[in-house]
Each structure stands twice: as C-alpha cells, then as structure tokens.
Amino acid sequence: MLEQAGEGHAALQQWLIVDALDSNHPTARAQISALQLTLKQRSAQLMAQGQDARRRGRSRTARKLFLQALAADPDNDELRQLLVDTESSKQLAALERRRAKAASKSRLRDEQALQTVAAPLSPRARKAETLYQNAIDALEDDPARARGLLEQVLQLVPTHLGARAYLDSLPAAP
C-alpha cells in the first residue's frame, strides 16, 4: 500500500524489517528487489530532469529534483555531487550578477564623469585652463612665473585641484 501512495522508500524500509524478522517470508525478497529497482529508476528519472533543468539555468528547480532523487536513492554519490555542483554554480552565478551590476554602475559613473569633462567650458574656466597649461610648461624653466600663473588659475577657479597641487609642490616665493 505504501508503494501505491508514492512512499517507495518507506515501503522498502517496511519490507526490510519484515525480511529481518522472517528471512523465509515468501514475498519479502521479491518486494525488496522490486522496490529497489523502482526507486533507482525514479531516482534516475529525477536526476535526468534535474540535469536538464540545470542546463537551462534553472538551478532552483534542479536542486529540488536532485533532492527528490536523493530521497529515492540516498546512497547515490553522483546525485550528491550534482547537488553540490548546482549549489556552487548558483553561488557563482550570484557573484557574477553582483560583479556585472557593480561594473555597470562603474561604467555609468565613468560615462557621467566623461560627460562632465566633455561639457563645454565657460570662458572663465577656459582661461584658467590656458593659464594652467602655461604654468605647467613654465615649471622647469621659470618656477616663479609658473607660481604666478598657478595663483591666477586659483583666482579664476579656486577649486582647481591641479593648480593647488602644483602650487603646494613649488618652493616658497623669495
């Protein structure tokens, strides 16, 4: 009756108890063999379905099918390994999704930065950039002139980090 209710493993356990109590029981051995075969077939069927689900990227379904197959055939090492591999693949996929999301955010930030940099400069900022470039060119030959140009840049654009950094690195004015 347990076999008919889909409780093959429980039925097998019951028949194993009957066989242990009465090794001469007329149908116990036949029932045990038949149930073991049925459970192995059911396990193989579920394993195949699980592998198919895994190939289609449905790791949750694959995991469920592998667990059902293990319930039918708990000693199946191949099923255990498939379950472990599925969990590992699922974790790797989650990590890859997080990495891709982070990369996407990074690309968006880079694009926004490029748009900011590529935005047309105001006449004041354009003049400050010209002075800044002249100061960079004058650094080696005429540090005093470079200092004066960098100070002009900071008067025009007080937040100009490049000008501030170069000015701080120059020796103090005489």
C-alpha positions in Angstrom: 0.0 0.0 0.0 2.8 2.4 0.8 4.2 1.8 -2.7 0.9 2.9 -4.2 0.8 6.1 -2.2 4.2 7.1 -3.6 6.1 6.2 -0.4 8.5 3.8 -2.0 11.3 4.4 0.4 9.0 3.9 3.4 7.7 0.7 1.8 11.2 -0.6 1.3 12.0 0.0 4.9 8.9 -1.9 6.0 9.9 -4.9 3.7 13.4 -4.8 5.0 12.0 -5.1 8.6 9.8 -8.0 7.5 12.8 -9.7 5.9 14.9 -9.1 9.1 12.2 -10.6 11.3 11.4 -13.5 8.9 14.1 -14.4 6.4 11.8 -17.0 4.9 8.9 -14.7 4.2 7.5 -15.7 0.8 7.4 -12.3 -0.8 9.7 -10.1 1.2 12.8 -10.6 -1.1 10.8 -10.1 -4.3 9.2 -6.9 -2.9 12.6 -5.6 -1.7 14.1 -6.2 -5.1 11.2 -4.7 -7.0 11.1 -1.6 -4.7 14.8 -1.1 -5.0 14.6 -1.2 -8.8 11.6 1.2 -8.8 13.4 3.6 -6.5 16.6 3.5 -8.7 14.5 4.1 -11.8 12.6 7.0 -10.2 15.9 8.5 -8.9 17.5 8.2 -12.4 14.4 9.9 -13.9 14.5 12.8 -11.4 18.3 13.1 -11.9 17.9 13.4 -15.7 15.2 16.1 -15.2 17.4 17.9 -12.7 20.3 17.9 -15.1 18.1 19.2 -17.9 16.8 22.0 -15.6 20.4 22.8 -14.6 21.4 23.1 -18.3 18.6 25.5 -18.8 19.8 27.7 -16.0 17.0 26.7 -13.6 19.2 25.9 -10.6 16.3 26.1 -8.0 14.3 23.5 -10.0 17.4 21.4 -10.5 18.1 21.5 -6.8 14.6 20.4 -5.9 14.7 17.5 -8.4 18.1 16.3 -7.1 16.9 16.4 -3.6 13.8 14.3 -4.6 16.1 11.9 -6.4 18.3 11.6 -3.3 15.2 10.8 -1.2 14.6 7.9 -3.5 18.2 6.8 -3.7 20.1 8.3 -0.6 23.3 6.3 -1.3 23.8 7.9 -4.8 27.1 9.7 -4.7 26.7 11.1 -8.2 23.5 12.8 -7.1 25.2 14.3 -4.1 27.9 15.7 -6.3 25.4 17.1 -8.8 23.6 18.8 -5.9 26.9 20.3 -4.6 27.8 21.4 -8.2 24.4 23.0 -8.6 24.8 25.0 -5.4 28.3 26.1 -6.4 27.0 27.2 -9.8 24.2 29.0 -8.2 26.6 30.9 -5.9 29.0 31.7 -8.8 26.1 33.0 -10.9 25.0 35.2 -8.0 28.6 36.5 -7.7 28.7 37.1 -11.4 25.4 39.1 -11.3 26.8 41.2 -8.4 30.0 41.8 -10.3 28.2 42.7 -13.5 25.9 45.1 -11.6 28.9 46.8 -10.0 30.6 47.0 -13.4 27.5 48.6 -14.8 27.4 51.1 -12.0 31.0 51.9 -12.5 30.5 52.4 -16.3 27.6 54.7 -15.6 29.8 56.8 -13.2 32.6 56.8 -15.8 30.1 58.0 -18.5 28.8 60.7 -16.2 32.3 61.8 -15.5 33.1 61.9 -19.2 30.0 64.0 -19.9 31.0 66.4 -17.2 34.6 66.6 -18.5 33.3 66.9 -22.1 30.8 69.7 -21.2 31.8 73.0 -22.8 33.9 75.1 -20.5 32.9 78.6 -19.5 35.1 81.4 -20.7 36.5 81.8 -17.2 37.3 78.1 -16.9 38.8 78.1 -20.4 41.1 81.0 -19.4 42.0 79.1 -16.2 42.9 76.0 -18.2 45.1 78.0 -20.6 46.9 79.6 -17.7 47.3 76.2 -16.1 48.9 74.7 -19.2 51.2 77.7 -19.5 52.2 77.2 -15.8 52.9 73.5 -16.4 55.1 74.4 -19.4 57.0 77.0 -17.3 57.6 74.8 -14.2 61.1 73.7 -15.1 62.5 76.8 -16.7 60.8 79.6 -14.7 59.3 78.4 -11.4 58.5 82.0 -10.3 56.4 82.6 -13.5 54.7 79.2 -13.0 53.8 80.2 -9.4 52.3 83.4 -10.7 50.3 81.6 -13.4 49.0 79.0 -10.9 47.9 81.7 -8.5 46.0 83.4 -11.4 44.3 80.0 -12.1 43.2 79.7 -8.4 41.8 83.3 -8.5 39.7 82.3 -11.5 38.8 78.7 -10.3 39.5 78.3 -6.5 38.7 74.6 -6.7 41.2 73.8 -9.4 43.0 70.8 -7.8 45.8 70.6 -10.3 46.8 74.2 -9.8 46.6 73.8 -6.0 48.8 70.6 -6.1 51.5 72.2 -8.3 51.5 75.4 -6.2 51.9 73.4 -3.0 54.8 71.5 -4.5 56.7 74.6 -5.6 59.3 76.1 -3.3 58.2 79.2 -1.4 58.5 82.5 -3.2 61.6 84.6 -2.3 
